Amino acid sequence: MRKNIYLFICFATFFALLTGCKVDYNRISVMNSKSTYTEGADTEGTIDIGNIKENSDRFVDVTDWNPSTYETINNLDGVTMTVKKGTTTPTGLTVVIENNSGSQCIYGEYFELEKKINESWYKVPVTIDGNYGFHSIGYDLSSGGSKEWEVDWNWLYGSLEPGKYRIIKDILHFQDTGEYDTYYLASEFTIFLGSSSNSVYKGKKIGLIEIISRSDKKEWLLSNKDTIDKFIKALNNRKKTNAKIDIRPYDYAVKIYFADESIDEYWLWVDEDIDVRGVLMNEDTTWFINKESNPVFKEILK
């Protein structure tokens, strides 16, 4: 009985703190796909994301996002959080939290969203002006247990643009003494194009294409159907080769995210000379890309 009272006090104190917390994000400016980067600008507490280009018919937010403050995640042995397949939408998803740690865990309604840009994580700005909080509800997760937790973030973040994200939740891990430690669980997910706008590659619907330059880590997220179609057509203008190629390190890493949540990964070489054939590789195959595709690559990857 005394232990139960102690757990209740710890639990109540923790969630009282949660309900009062608010993250004061800097509001980001609205720019078109040709974003600008000011070298040496005073950005204390923020990061200017000038190297991200998103191909979309809509205006996109691209500057002054705050970097993630989570240095350690998913380090609680035996406890995992995964996104339930088929539940992801631009305004919510369902996660599955499993506890095989041998101890009791408690989690609540609190969560955060972050977006991956140029291989780094940044906090998604909230759309609410003023204070906000989360319901003081605790969900017990006993050892050996598994629970689903559904979230709708439209009230806090709005509808997410296509891209790669992760959801972060804190969880309390209790010891036999009644004391507990706080850990952070994270699970990644991808927001794709609407199903009515999907391009098709190898018989599968494309949700998003990510391209990263090896030299300067500049990143392109292709989410406009016309741009995706143009890029895929250029990529398919190729011929397989069995020859061994002695070549420099790749120019671009290409990931094609499909609506069925599968991913194709490639390495792409595009020469400065548009009259030189390009090269495309994956783990198993090498192709020469016809030089007619070079102007298309140059247009998109600028």
N, C-alpha and C positions, 0 to 999 in steps of 0.2 A: 504493500500500500504506500509506504514512504517512497519507494522507487517510482511508483506511478505518479505521485504528486511532484516529485523532482523533475520527471520527464515533462510533465505538463507545464511547469514553470519555465523550463528551458525552451520548450516549444513555443509558448505564448510570447516570451521575450523576443525570440528570434523573428517571429512573423510580425510582431509589432514594429520591429525595426524595418522590416521589408516594406511594410505599407507606407512608411514615411519617406522612402528613398525616391530620389528623382535624379536623373542624369541630365545635366545642362549641356546639351549639344549645341555647337555653333550651327547656325542655319547655313545651308549651302546655297550657292548661287546657281541659277539656272542658265545653262549654256547649251549651244548646239553641239553636234558631234565633233567639231573642230575646236577642242578645248585648248586652253593656253596654259603654259607653265612659266612662272616667273622665278628664275633662279636667284637664290639668295634672299627671297622675300622673308619677312618676319612672320613666322607661323608658329609661334610658341603655343604648344598644347594642341596643335592641329597639323595635319599633313595635307599638302596640296597635291592632289592626284592628277597631275597633268599628263601622265603617260597612258591613261586609259582612254580608249576610243570606243564608243558604242555606236554601231550602225543601226539606227532606228528611225522610224518616221516621226517619233515623238521627241520632244525635248527631254534631255536626261540630266540628272544632277551628277556633277563630276568633280567638284572641288570641295576642299575644307572638310574632309571626313576625319574623325578622331580615330587614332589607331587603337587596336585592342589592348586592353589592360590585363588580359589573362595570360600569364606566363606558363602556368601548368594546368592542364586539363586531362580528364580521363585517366587519372592516376590512382583511382580507388580500386584495388584488386578485387575482382569478382563482381563489380557493378558496372553495367553498360547501359548506354542509351542509344537506340537506333531509330531512324525514321521508318515508319511502317510503309511498305511499298504500296504505291498507288494512292496515297493520301495527300500528296503535296499539291497545293494550289498557291497562287500568288498571295492569298490572304490567310493561309493556315496549313496545318498538317497534324499528324498524329505520331507521337513517339512511343516506343516500347522501352520501359525501364526494367531491367532484370537485376536481381540481387542474389548473388551466390557468394557473398562475402563471409557468411557465418554469423553476421550480426544484423541487428535491426537498423533500418534506414527510414528517414522521413524526408519528403520533398513537398514543395508547395506550388503556388501559382506563378511565382516569379520566373522570368526568363529574359534573355536578351537575344537580339539577332545581329550577326556580323556578316559582312560581305568580303569575299576574297578578291583582291585587286592587285595585280602585279606580284602574285605569290605571297602577299601579306594580307592580314585580316584587319578590317576597319569596322567600327560600330555604325550600324544603320541608323541614321538620324530619326528621331521620333517626329510625328506630325502634330503632337499635342503642344499647345502653348500653356505654360503654367504647370502646376503640380499634378501629379498622377500617382497612383499606387496600385497594389495588387491585393486581392482578397486574402485575408488571414486564415487560409485553410491548409491543413497539413494532411498529407496522405502517407499512411503507414505502409512500409514495404518490408515485410519480414524476410528472413533469410530463406532462399529457395523460391521466393515469390517473383512474379512478373506482372506488371500493370501497364495499361495503355493510358496515355495522357494526351487529350486533344486540345489544341490551341487555335484560336482565331485572333490574329494580330492586326486585323484591319483597323481596330480602334486606336492602336498605338503606332503602327508603321504604315498603314495604308496598304495598297496593293503593290507588291514588289515587281520591279522590272526584271527581265531575264538576266540571269547571272548565277554565280555560285555563292552559296550562303552557308551559315551554320547557326544552329540554335544552341544556346548555352543555358543550363539550369544548374542551380546549386542543390546539394543534397547533404543531409546530416547523417553521419555514420556514428552510431552509438556504441560505447564500450560497456562491458559488464558492470563497471562502476557507476554508470549513469552519465558519465561525461561523453561528449561527442566532439567530432572534428567535422569541419565543413570542406567539402570537395566540390569540384565543378565538372559537370558532364557536358560534352558537346557532340553534336551529330551534324554532318554536312548534308546539304541537299542542293538541288539545282532547280531554278525556275526557268521553264521553257517558254517558247512561243505558244500562242493559242493554237489549239488543234486545227482550226480552220485555216491557219496560215502556214502549216508545216510544209517544208520542202522534203523531198525524198532522196535518199542515198542508199544504194544496195537494197532497195525494197523496204527500207525503214524510214519512218518520219523523223526528221531532224528537229531537235528542240533548240539547239544553240551550237555555235562554233566558237571555240576559243583559240586564239593564235598568240603566241608569245615569242618575241624576238630574243634570241640567245644573247646577243651582244649587249643590249641595254635594258632588257626585261620589259620593254614596251609591250602592252597587251591590247589586243582587239577582241571584242565580243561581238560576233556577227549575229544579230537578232532580227534583221530586216530580211524578209523573204526574197526580195529581188537581189540583194547583196549575197545572200547564201546561195541562191541559184547560180549567180554569176561565178562565185568562187568554186562551187562544186563542179560546174561545167569546165572551168579551167583546170581543176585538179584531175578530172577524168580524161583530159586530153593527153593521154600518156600511153607508154608501151612498156611492158614488162621486160626486164633484162636479167639474165643469169650471170652476167659478167661481174667480176670482182672490181670494185671501184675504190681507188685511192682518192679520198676527198677530204676537204677541210671539215671542221665541226659544223653541224647543221646551222642554218640561218634562223629557222622558225620551228617551234614545236606546235603541232596542230592537234587539237582534241575536238572530235565531233560527238556531241551529246545527243542521244536519241530519245524520243518520247517514251520508249520502253525502259529507260534508265540505263541502257547499255552505252558504252563509250568506245570509239575507235581512236587510236593514237597514231600519229605519224610524225616524221621529221622531214622538213622541206628545205631544199636549197634553191635559192633564186639568185642568179648572177646579176651583177650590175649591168652587164652587156645583155641587152634584150635579145640579141641574136644567138645567145648560148642557151642550150637546153637546160631545163631545171631537172632536179632529182627529187624523188619522193621515196621514202622508206618507212616500213614498219618492222616489227621484229622478224618477219619471215620473208618479206618480198622487197625488191627494189624496182623502181620504174624510172624511165626517162620521161620528163614532161616536155611536150613539144613547145618550141619557142613562141608559138602563137599565144600561149597562155601568159607569157611574161608581162605584157602590158596590163592585163587584168590584175595580176598580183601587185604590180607597181601602183595601180590605181587604188586598190583596197588597202594595201599595207603602206600607207604614207602618213 
